[in-house]
Amino acid sequence: MNFNQSNMNQLLDVISKKLGVPPETLKKEFEQGKFDAALKGMKTSDAQAFSQVMNNPQMINKMMNTPQAQALYKKLSGEK
């Protein structure tokens, strides 16, 4: 899976719409390793699970390489 800047911006746009947070805010926080804005829009259990994953790079790689994650990425990015 190849995440270039354009793909990352598309993904941030989709996530920002779902959470009601400006994409610039999400990008800034993600670059700083903070997820405050993203976590505010989630249920407590989802926010805890998200935090656990984001603090474990091996888990992120494993998750992003699953067929489900790749299919979701393709769907969100408009890739066929």
Secondary structure in CASP SS format (residue, H / E / C, confidence):
PFRMAT SS
TARGET T0000
AUTHOR 0000-0000-0000
METHOD secondary structure of the structure
MODEL  1
M C 1.00
N C 1.00
F C 1.00
N C 1.00
Q H 1.00
S H 1.00
N H 1.00
M H 1.00
N H 1.00
Q H 1.00
L H 1.00
L H 1.00
D H 1.00
V H 1.00
I H 1.00
S H 1.00
K H 1.00
K H 1.00
L H 1.00
G C 1.00
V C 1.00
P C 1.00
P H 1.00
E H 1.00
T H 1.00
L H 1.00
K H 1.00
K H 1.00
E H 1.00
F H 1.00
E H 1.00
Q H 1.00
G C 1.00
K C 1.00
F C 1.00
D H 1.00
A H 1.00
A H 1.00
L H 1.00
K H 1.00
G C 1.00
M C 1.00
K C 1.00
T H 1.00
S H 1.00
D H 1.00
A H 1.00
Q H 1.00
A H 1.00
F H 1.00
S H 1.00
Q H 1.00
V H 1.00
M H 1.00
N C 1.00
N C 1.00
P H 1.00
Q H 1.00
M H 1.00
I H 1.00
N H 1.00
K H 1.00
M H 1.00
M H 1.00
N C 1.00
T C 1.00
P H 1.00
Q H 1.00
A H 1.00
Q H 1.00
A H 1.00
L H 1.00
Y H 1.00
K H 1.00
K H 1.00
L H 1.00
S H 1.00
G C 1.00
E C 1.00
K C 1.00
END
